[in-house]
Amino acid sequence: GLFSSEYFVANKRYKNLDFSLGIAWGYLGNRGDFRNPLSYYDDNYNNRRSNSSAGDVNTGMYFRGPPSLFGGVAYQTPWEPLSLKIELEG
């Protein structure tokens, strides 16, 4: 659909820090930081058709187009209700 996206993400917690790093395609990856790594397999992965209809399942568009990186770090402060976060979004 219009806001469809696919992504992979990895998380790691270390003491009071929570790290995440991922790669996204589609709406979440619209910044297009780099060339699609799947294009080494087939050049068709470089292009993502735009679709203006919502609610359709278009499996032919999965992981296509230029991807973007996203990630962040969250710190849990000693005061339980407060956590601090820094994020990078595609």
N, C-alpha and C positions, 0 to 999 in steps of 0.2 A: 504494500500500500504506500501511501504518500509519506509516512513517517517510519517506514520499515528500516530495520537495522539488524546486523549480525555482529557478534563480537566474541572474542576470547579474552579472558581476564585471569590473572594469577594474583593471589593474596598471600601475604606472609605476616604473621604477628610475631613481634619480638619485644618482650616486656610490655611497656606501655605504648609502644608504637605499632601501628597497623599499616602495612604498605600494600599498594595495589598497582598493577601495571597491566595494560591491555591494548588490544588492537581492534578497531571497529571499522565496519563498512557501512555504506548506506547513509541514512540521516545522521547517525552519530559520528560517522567518519567523513563528513562533507568537507572538512578542511583539506583533506588529501595531502598528507605530509610527504608521502613517498609513493613509489610505484608498487603496485600490487604484487606481493611475492608469489602469488599463484600464477601470475602471467608467465613465469618461467615454464610452467606446464602447458599453458594454452593462452594465446594472445586475447581470446575472448573475455578473459577475466579483467582486462583493462577497462572495459566499457560496461556501464550500468545504465540500462534504459530508464528514463524517467516515466513514472506512472502516476497519473493524477487521480486514479480511482482508489477508494479505500475499501478494505475488507477482503481483497483478493489475496490468495496465497500464490505467490509467484516464485516457485522454487528455482526457476531458471535464472533468477537475479541474485541468489545467495552468494555472498563473498565476492561480488563483482564491483569494479570501480576502484578508485584510489582510496586506500585506507588511511586512518589517522591513529596516532597513539593517544592514550589517555591514562591517567593514573593519579595517585594521590598518597598522602601520608596523613594519618590521624594519630593524635596524641591524646591519651586519656589522662587528664590531670588528676591529682590526688583528691580533688573535690568531685565526687562521683557524677553529678549532673552536668559537668562541664567537660567537653572534649574540643580540641582545636584541630582544624582540618585545613590542608592545602591540597588543591586539586588542579589538574590540567585536563581540559576537555577538548575533544576534537570538533 
